Amino acid sequence: MPETTTPATELTSQYAAQVTGDLERNIKEQERITADIASLQQQLASLQHDHTVLVNMRQALGITEAPAEPAAKSEGATVPSPRQKASAARGGKQRARKSAAAPQKAAVKKPAAKAVGATKAAQPTLVELIRRHLAESKEPRSAAEISTALGQVHPDRQITTKVVRVTLEGLVAKSQAERSKQGKSVFYTAPAPAPAGVPEAEAQPEEGAGQKA
């Protein structure tokens, strides 16, 4: 009896040690993956913010072409936690079955995307909206005031003060707007009309008459 019990006890100890080691490795792996997921979520949030800013800049530059949307935006926004791995594995087969119908859904979405692009192309650019607003304003306007006014008229467009300020500076550089300061605030107005000059044909006789005298 003692000889039979000893090998069984050693085998149990070996299994216990192996299970304990595997459990520790499993926990460490979960911690590593959780940290990776948190880092990826931060990167995704940063990229989405940059995407919004770039779209606004694209509109400010007068480019009316519809920007490409990230393909994995809806699916990549929510990353499953380590506890959901088991359910995700069971759902893998269902997703594989649905993948066959994905090309048909993509084909349906393409015409809709073209329609949205055509609608955006028909809208005036941000540059045109700002120039029109300055021309209609009788008083100097700040970038914040212009962005607020345009945002109320066009709530469907993401018009921010930063993008409006960049667009205004571009118009000033092209002499299509004028900039003035009142204290620490900067205001913009439409360019003043050029004064009517004296025709050269009328100015030349006067110079000749002066020389004769």
GROMACS elastic network, one bead per residue, 0.5 to 0.9 nm:
[ bonds ]
;  ai    aj funct       b0    kb
    1     4     6  0.52815   500
    1     5     6  0.62812   500
    1     6     6  0.88442   500
    2     5     6  0.51150   500
    2     6     6  0.62195   500
    3     6     6  0.55164   500
    3     7     6  0.71264   500
    4     7     6  0.60554   500
    4     8     6  0.67365   500
    4     9     6  0.89986   500
    5     8     6  0.52462   500
    5     9     6  0.61569   500
    5    10     6  0.87624   500
    6     9     6  0.51279   500
    6    10     6  0.62884   500
    6    11     6  0.86717   500
    7    10     6  0.50749   500
    7    11     6  0.61131   500
    7    12     6  0.85895   500
    8    11     6  0.50939   500
    8    12     6  0.61846   500
    8    13     6  0.86362   500
    9    12     6  0.51180   500
    9    13     6  0.62216   500
    9    14     6  0.86878   500
   10    13     6  0.50545   500
   10    14     6  0.62153   500
   10    15     6  0.87097   500
   11    14     6  0.50967   500
   11    15     6  0.62695   500
   11    16     6  0.85709   500
   12    15     6  0.51299   500
   12    16     6  0.60561   500
   12    17     6  0.85744   500
   13    16     6  0.50005   500
   13    17     6  0.60914   500
   13    18     6  0.85198   500
   14    17     6  0.51607   500
   14    18     6  0.61366   500
   14    19     6  0.85872   500
   15    18     6  0.50502   500
   15    19     6  0.60181   500
   15    20     6  0.84510   500
   16    19     6  0.51660   500
   16    20     6  0.60664   500
   16    21     6  0.85747   500
   17    20     6  0.51032   500
   17    21     6  0.61487   500
   17    22     6  0.85759   500
   18    21     6  0.51281   500
   18    22     6  0.60903   500
   18    23     6  0.85010   500
   19    22     6  0.50629   500
   19    23     6  0.60184   500
   19    24     6  0.86193   500
   20    23     6  0.50863   500
   20    24     6  0.62692   500
   20    25     6  0.87044   500
   21    24     6  0.51713   500
   21    25     6  0.62422   500
   21    26     6  0.85479   500
   22    25     6  0.51131   500
   22    26     6  0.60472   500
   22    27     6  0.86641   500
   23    27     6  0.62426   500
   23    28     6  0.86833   500
   24    27     6  0.51815   500
   24    28     6  0.62548   500
   24    29     6  0.85797   500
   25    28     6  0.51306   500
   25    29     6  0.60545   500
   25    30     6  0.85799   500
   26    29     6  0.50947   500
   26    30     6  0.61964   500
   26    31     6  0.86872   500
   27    30     6  0.50923   500
   27    31     6  0.62638   500
   27    32     6  0.86887   500
   28    31     6  0.50555   500
   28    32     6  0.61929   500
   28    33     6  0.86650   500
   29    32     6  0.50537   500
   29    33     6  0.61533   500
   29    34     6  0.84835   500
   30    33     6  0.51891   500
   30    34     6  0.60147   500
   30    35     6  0.85847   500
   30    82     6  0.63422   500
   31    34     6  0.51036   500
   31    35     6  0.62374   500
   31    36     6  0.86739   500
   31    82     6  0.88863   500
   32    35     6  0.52061   500
   32    36     6  0.62661   500
   32    37     6  0.87169   500
   33    37     6  0.61140   500
   33    38     6  0.86619   500
   33    81     6  0.87536   500
   33    82     6  0.75224   500
   34    37     6  0.50939   500
   34    38     6  0.63235   500
   34    39     6  0.87145   500
   34    81     6  0.70834   500
   34    82     6  0.70054   500
   35    38     6  0.51904   500
   35    39     6  0.62871   500
   35    40     6  0.86760   500
   36    39     6  0.51098   500
   36    40     6  0.61265   500
   36    41     6  0.85925   500
   37    40     6  0.50726   500
   37    41     6  0.60960   500
   37    42     6  0.86601   500
   37    79     6  0.69606   500
   37    80     6  0.85504   500
   37    81     6  0.80267   500
   38    41     6  0.51466   500
   38    42     6  0.63620   500
   38    43     6  0.87597   500
   39    42     6  0.52089   500
   39    43     6  0.63174   500
   39    44     6  0.86637   500
   40    44     6  0.60447   500
   40    45     6  0.85960   500
   40    79     6  0.89210   500
   41    45     6  0.61703   500
   41    46     6  0.86018   500
   41    76     6  0.88488   500
   41    77     6  0.75530   500
   41    78     6  0.83125   500
   41    79     6  0.77443   500
   42    45     6  0.51505   500
   42    46     6  0.62149   500
   42    47     6  0.86415   500
   43    46     6  0.50979   500
   43    47     6  0.61492   500
   43    48     6  0.86187   500
   44    47     6  0.50928   500
   44    48     6  0.61381   500
   44    49     6  0.86272   500
   44    76     6  0.83216   500
   44    77     6  0.75015   500
   45    48     6  0.51457   500
   45    49     6  0.62564   500
   45    50     6  0.86876   500
   45    77     6  0.85117   500
   46    49     6  0.51534   500
   46    50     6  0.62302   500
   46    51     6  0.85789   500
   47    50     6  0.50146   500
   47    51     6  0.60195   500
   47    52     6  0.87175   500
   48    52     6  0.64027   500
   48    53     6  0.88355   500
   48    73     6  0.87363   500
   49    52     6  0.52624   500
   49    53     6  0.64667   500
   49    54     6  0.87390   500
   50    53     6  0.51215   500
   50    54     6  0.60917   500
   50    55     6  0.85832   500
   51    54     6  0.51309   500
   51    55     6  0.61618   500
   51    56     6  0.86989   500
   51    69     6  0.89952   500
   52    55     6  0.51880   500
   52    56     6  0.63687   500
   52    57     6  0.87194   500
   52   158     6  0.84374   500
   53    56     6  0.51799   500
   53    57     6  0.62223   500
   53    58     6  0.86307   500
   53   160     6  0.89444   500
   53   163     6  0.80686   500
   54    58     6  0.60357   500
   54    59     6  0.86334   500
   55    59     6  0.63681   500
   55    60     6  0.86802   500
   55    67     6  0.70669   500
   55   158     6  0.88925   500
   56    59     6  0.51255   500
   56    60     6  0.62063   500
   56    61     6  0.87522   500
   56   157     6  0.88150   500
   56   158     6  0.68511   500
   56   159     6  0.70019   500
   56   160     6  0.78366   500
   56   163     6  0.64499   500
   57    61     6  0.62590   500
   57    62     6  0.87815   500
   57   163     6  0.61719   500
   57   166     6  0.84454   500
   57   167     6  0.85435   500
   58    61     6  0.52617   500
   58    62     6  0.66462   500
   58    63     6  0.56468   500
   58    64     6  0.78670   500
   58    65     6  0.88503   500
   58    67     6  0.85343   500
   59    62     6  0.51584   500
   59    63     6  0.56072   500
   59    64     6  0.66377   500
   59    65     6  0.89902   500
   59   125     6  0.63013   500
   59   126     6  0.60185   500
   59   127     6  0.81684   500
   59   163     6  0.89102   500
   60    63     6  0.75713   500
   60   125     6  0.70205   500
   60   126     6  0.51903   500
   60   127     6  0.59856   500
   60   163     6  0.66393   500
   60   164     6  0.74400   500
   60   166     6  0.79493   500
   60   167     6  0.58502   500
   61    64     6  0.88949   500
   61   125     6  0.81338   500
   61   126     6  0.77932   500
   61   127     6  0.72248   500
   61   167     6  0.74580   500
   62   124     6  0.86397   500
   62   125     6  0.53013   500
   62   126     6  0.66902   500
   62   127     6  0.64691   500
   62   128     6  0.83776   500
   63    66     6  0.85165   500
   63   121     6  0.87900   500
   63   125     6  0.76834   500
   64    67     6  0.87126   500
   64   117     6  0.81844   500
   64   120     6  0.65397   500
   64   121     6  0.51210   500
   64   122     6  0.84542   500
   64   123     6  0.83648   500
   64   124     6  0.87434   500
   64   125     6  0.72190   500
   65   117     6  0.67209   500
   65   118     6  0.86165   500
   65   120     6  0.77113   500
   65   121     6  0.67078   500
   66    69     6  0.89697   500
   66   113     6  0.86517   500
   66   114     6  0.86127   500
   66   116     6  0.78488   500
   66   117     6  0.50538   500
   66   118     6  0.83317   500
   66   120     6  0.70557   500
   66   121     6  0.78886   500
   67   117     6  0.86356   500
   68    71     6  0.86103   500
   69    72     6  0.88452   500
   69    73     6  0.78191   500
   70    73     6  0.53326   500
   70    74     6  0.86524   500
   71    74     6  0.78599   500
   71    75     6  0.85610   500
   72    75     6  0.53089   500
   72    76     6  0.52740   500
   72    77     6  0.79151   500
   73    76     6  0.53768   500
   73    77     6  0.59391   500
   74    77     6  0.56869   500
   74    78     6  0.78830   500
   75    78     6  0.64933   500
   75    79     6  0.82289   500
   76    79     6  0.63656   500
   80    83     6  0.79274   500
   80    84     6  0.59619   500
   80    85     6  0.73079   500
   80    88     6  0.81566   500
   81    84     6  0.54755   500
   81    85     6  0.71473   500
   82    85     6  0.54582   500
   82    86     6  0.85303   500
   83    86     6  0.71423   500
   83    87     6  0.84383   500
   84    87     6  0.54288   500
   84    88     6  0.60689   500
   84    89     6  0.86702   500
   85    89     6  0.61422   500
   85    90     6  0.87614   500
   86    89     6  0.51998   500
   86    90     6  0.65358   500
   86    91     6  0.87839   500
   87    90     6  0.51254   500
   87    91     6  0.61991   500
   87    92     6  0.86520   500
   88    92     6  0.61135   500
   89    92     6  0.51163   500
   89    93     6  0.77608   500
   90    93     6  0.65412   500
   90    94     6  0.78326   500
   91    94     6  0.52208   500
   91    95     6  0.63548   500
   91    96     6  0.87183   500
   92    95     6  0.51927   500
   92    96     6  0.62347   500
   92    97     6  0.88252   500
   93    96     6  0.50284   500
   93    97     6  0.64484   500
   93    98     6  0.88263   500
   94    97     6  0.51858   500
   94    98     6  0.63886   500
   94    99     6  0.87615   500
   95    98     6  0.50040   500
   95    99     6  0.61146   500
   96    99     6  0.51741   500
   96   100     6  0.74230   500
   97   100     6  0.61255   500
   97   101     6  0.79946   500
   98   101     6  0.55499   500
   98   102     6  0.67627   500
   99   102     6  0.50282   500
   99   103     6  0.78797   500
  100   103     6  0.69789   500
  100   104     6  0.83720   500
  101   104     6  0.55861   500
  101   105     6  0.66922   500
  101   106     6  0.89966   500
  102   105     6  0.51691   500
  102   106     6  0.62075   500
  102   107     6  0.86768   500
  103   106     6  0.50281   500
  103   107     6  0.61820   500
  103   108     6  0.87340   500
  104   107     6  0.51114   500
  104   108     6  0.64314   500
  104   109     6  0.88873   500
  105   108     6  0.51099   500
  105   109     6  0.63744   500
  105   110     6  0.89668   500
  106   109     6  0.51248   500
  106   110     6  0.64440   500
  107   110     6  0.55078   500
  107   111     6  0.76398   500
  108   111     6  0.64305   500
  108   112     6  0.73521   500
  109   112     6  0.52585   500
  109   113     6  0.62895   500
  109   114     6  0.88596   500
  110   113     6  0.50943   500
  110   114     6  0.63431   500
  110   115     6  0.87376   500
  111   114     6  0.50617   500
  111   115     6  0.62538   500
  111   116     6  0.87483   500
  112   115     6  0.50639   500
  112   116     6  0.63322   500
  112   117     6  0.87018   500
  113   116     6  0.51289   500
  113   117     6  0.62443   500
  113   118     6  0.87059   500
  114   117     6  0.50265   500
  114   118     6  0.62172   500
  114   119     6  0.86826   500
  115   118     6  0.51140   500
  115   119     6  0.62932   500
  115   120     6  0.87762   500
  116   119     6  0.50755   500
  116   120     6  0.63114   500
  116   121     6  0.86506   500
  117   120     6  0.51571   500
  117   121     6  0.61681   500
  117   122     6  0.87525   500
  118   121     6  0.50403   500
  118   122     6  0.63621   500
  118   123     6  0.89961   500
  119   122     6  0.52445   500
  119   123     6  0.67202   500
  120   123     6  0.53122   500
  120   124     6  0.83572   500
  121   124     6  0.77174   500
  121   125     6  0.85667   500
  124   127     6  0.81181   500
  124   128     6  0.61255   500
  124   129     6  0.66567   500
  125   128     6  0.52720   500
  125   129     6  0.63741   500
  125   130     6  0.87950   500
  126   130     6  0.61443   500
  126   131     6  0.85639   500
  126   159     6  0.83364   500
  126   164     6  0.80419   500
  126   167     6  0.79888   500
  127   130     6  0.52637   500
  127   131     6  0.61704   500
  127   132     6  0.85363   500
  127   164     6  0.86871   500
  127   167     6  0.66456   500
  127   168     6  0.82188   500
  127   171     6  0.81670   500
  128   131     6  0.51970   500
  128   132     6  0.60455   500
  128   133     6  0.85099   500
  129   132     6  0.51680   500
  129   133     6  0.60964   500
  129   134     6  0.86964   500
  129   150     6  0.76486   500
  130   133     6  0.50085   500
  130   134     6  0.61642   500
  130   135     6  0.85511   500
  130   146     6  0.74217   500
  130   147     6  0.88004   500
  130   150     6  0.80878   500
  130   164     6  0.78746   500
  130   167     6  0.81947   500
  130   168     6  0.77179   500
  131   134     6  0.52148   500
  131   135     6  0.61714   500
  131   136     6  0.86871   500
  131   168     6  0.87880   500
  131   171     6  0.83944   500
  131   176     6  0.79248   500
  131   177     6  0.78275   500
  131   190     6  0.71868   500
  132   135     6  0.51114   500
  132   136     6  0.62441   500
  132   137     6  0.86478   500
  132   190     6  0.88421   500
  133   136     6  0.51979   500
  133   137     6  0.60952   500
  133   146     6  0.76005   500
  133   149     6  0.87546   500
  133   150     6  0.82377   500
  133   190     6  0.87163   500
  134   137     6  0.50891   500
  134   138     6  0.79648   500
  134   139     6  0.86097   500
  134   140     6  0.80348   500
  134   141     6  0.76209   500
  134   146     6  0.85172   500
  134   177     6  0.80948   500
  134   188     6  0.76512   500
  134   189     6  0.56407   500
  134   190     6  0.50723   500
  134   191     6  0.88593   500
  135   138     6  0.77764   500
  135   189     6  0.76692   500
  135   190     6  0.54230   500
  135   191     6  0.84602   500
  136   190     6  0.86624   500
  137   140     6  0.73188   500
  137   141     6  0.77250   500
  137   189     6  0.77902   500
  137   190     6  0.82037   500
  138   141     6  0.89760   500
  138   189     6  0.83394   500
  139   188     6  0.88183   500
  139   189     6  0.72245   500
  140   179     6  0.86940   500
  140   180     6  0.82157   500
  140   187     6  0.54399   500
  140   188     6  0.53071   500
  140   189     6  0.50226   500
  140   190     6  0.84169   500
  141   144     6  0.82111   500
  141   145     6  0.61513   500
  141   146     6  0.64919   500
  141   186     6  0.83466   500
  141   187     6  0.50728   500
  141   188     6  0.52947   500
  141   189     6  0.65641   500
  142   145     6  0.52102   500
  142   146     6  0.62668   500
  142   147     6  0.86675   500
  142   165     6  0.85367   500
  142   185     6  0.76386   500
  142   186     6  0.60988   500
  142   188     6  0.60605   500
  142   189     6  0.89429   500
  143   146     6  0.51415   500
  143   147     6  0.61084   500
  143   148     6  0.85659   500
  143   161     6  0.58547   500
  143   162     6  0.79389   500
  143   163     6  0.89729   500
  143   164     6  0.59666   500
  143   165     6  0.53340   500
  143   168     6  0.76821   500
  143   186     6  0.79535   500
  143   187     6  0.72195   500
  143   188     6  0.76708   500
  144   147     6  0.51912   500
  144   148     6  0.61287   500
  144   149     6  0.86012   500
  144   160     6  0.82251   500
  144   161     6  0.52398   500
  144   162     6  0.84781   500
  144   164     6  0.79693   500
  144   165     6  0.81464   500
  145   148     6  0.51801   500
  145   149     6  0.61549   500
  145   150     6  0.86123   500
  145   161     6  0.84047   500
  146   149     6  0.51510   500
  146   150     6  0.60788   500
  146   151     6  0.83587   500
  146   161     6  0.78974   500
  146   164     6  0.74634   500
  147   150     6  0.52164   500
  147   151     6  0.58605   500
  147   152     6  0.86052   500
  147   159     6  0.60859   500
  147   160     6  0.59812   500
  147   161     6  0.53592   500
  147   162     6  0.88066   500
  147   163     6  0.86337   500
  147   164     6  0.62353   500
  147   165     6  0.87565   500
  148   151     6  0.50646   500
  148   152     6  0.63228   500
  148   153     6  0.88372   500
  148   159     6  0.81908   500
  148   160     6  0.82263   500
  148   161     6  0.79567   500
  149   152     6  0.53371   500
  149   153     6  0.65316   500
  149   154     6  0.86805   500
  150   153     6  0.51150   500
  150   154     6  0.58566   500
  150   155     6  0.79615   500
  150   157     6  0.89612   500
  150   159     6  0.72745   500
  151   154     6  0.50427   500
  151   155     6  0.51158   500
  151   156     6  0.80582   500
  151   157     6  0.71121   500
  151   158     6  0.74354   500
  151   159     6  0.59340   500
  151   160     6  0.81639   500
  152   155     6  0.55530   500
  153   156     6  0.89261   500
  154   157     6  0.57543   500
  154   158     6  0.84912   500
  154   159     6  0.83867   500
  155   158     6  0.73446   500
  155   159     6  0.83795   500
  156   159     6  0.89865   500
  159   162     6  0.86135   500
  159   163     6  0.69936   500
  159   164     6  0.72050   500
  160   163     6  0.54731   500
  160   164     6  0.63182   500
  160   165     6  0.87082   500
  161   164     6  0.50635   500
  161   165     6  0.60544   500
  161   166     6  0.86612   500
  162   165     6  0.51933   500
  162   166     6  0.63513   500
  162   167     6  0.87055   500
  163   166     6  0.51685   500
  163   167     6  0.61958   500
  163   168     6  0.86132   500
  164   167     6  0.50585   500
  164   168     6  0.60808   500
  164   169     6  0.86518   500
  165   168     6  0.50508   500
  165   169     6  0.62314   500
  165   170     6  0.86402   500
  166   169     6  0.52126   500
  166   170     6  0.63378   500
  166   171     6  0.88191   500
  167   170     6  0.50557   500
  167   171     6  0.63516   500
  167   172     6  0.87539   500
  168   171     6  0.50217   500
  168   172     6  0.62193   500
  168   173     6  0.86462   500
  168   176     6  0.89176   500
  168   177     6  0.71968   500
  168   178     6  0.88705   500
  168   179     6  0.86860   500
  168   188     6  0.75891   500
  169   173     6  0.62102   500
  169   174     6  0.87080   500
  169   177     6  0.82735   500
  169   179     6  0.83463   500
  170   173     6  0.50977   500
  170   174     6  0.64131   500
  170   175     6  0.87395   500
  170   176     6  0.84946   500
  170   177     6  0.86927   500
  171   174     6  0.50703   500
  171   175     6  0.61728   500
  171   177     6  0.53289   500
  171   178     6  0.81482   500
  172   176     6  0.56715   500
  172   178     6  0.56299   500
  172   179     6  0.68257   500
  172   188     6  0.86465   500
  172   191     6  0.88151   500
  173   176     6  0.75308   500
  173   177     6  0.80599   500
  174   177     6  0.76639   500
  175   178     6  0.69983   500
  175   191     6  0.70715   500
  176   190     6  0.69916   500
  176   191     6  0.58763   500
  177   188     6  0.67465   500
  177   189     6  0.58834   500
  177   192     6  0.85360   500
  178   187     6  0.84024   500
  178   188     6  0.55674   500
  178   189     6  0.52574   500
  178   190     6  0.60869   500
  178   191     6  0.55080   500
  178   192     6  0.81139   500
  179   186     6  0.69283   500
  179   187     6  0.57882   500
  179   189     6  0.65727   500
  179   190     6  0.89632   500
  180   185     6  0.85606   500
  180   186     6  0.58434   500
  180   187     6  0.52867   500
  180   188     6  0.62808   500
  180   189     6  0.81670   500
  181   184     6  0.67678   500
  181   185     6  0.57215   500
  181   187     6  0.60572   500
  181   188     6  0.87462   500
  182   185     6  0.53591   500
  182   186     6  0.64150   500
  182   187     6  0.74949   500
  183   186     6  0.80670   500
  189   192     6  0.84283   500
  191   194     6  0.87254   500
  192   195     6  0.87651   500
  193   196     6  0.89826   500
  194   197     6  0.87079   500
  196   199     6  0.89697   500
  197   200     6  0.87831   500
  198   201     6  0.86033   500
  198   202     6  0.72464   500
  198   203     6  0.71776   500
  199   202     6  0.56048   500
  199   203     6  0.66333   500
  200   203     6  0.50317   500
  200   204     6  0.62731   500
  201   204     6  0.56874   500
  201   205     6  0.74724   500
  202   205     6  0.62797   500
  202   206     6  0.73360   500
  203   206     6  0.55930   500
  203   207     6  0.67222   500
  204   207     6  0.52608   500
  204   208     6  0.63798   500
  204   209     6  0.87350   500
  205   208     6  0.50492   500
  205   209     6  0.60697   500
  205   210     6  0.85953   500
  206   209     6  0.51195   500
  206   210     6  0.62641   500
  206   211     6  0.88045   500
  207   210     6  0.51809   500
  207   211     6  0.64571   500
  207   212     6  0.89543   500
  208   211     6  0.51956   500
  208   212     6  0.64372   500
  208   213     6  0.87815   500
  209   212     6  0.52163   500
  209   213     6  0.62821   500
  210   213     6  0.51987   500
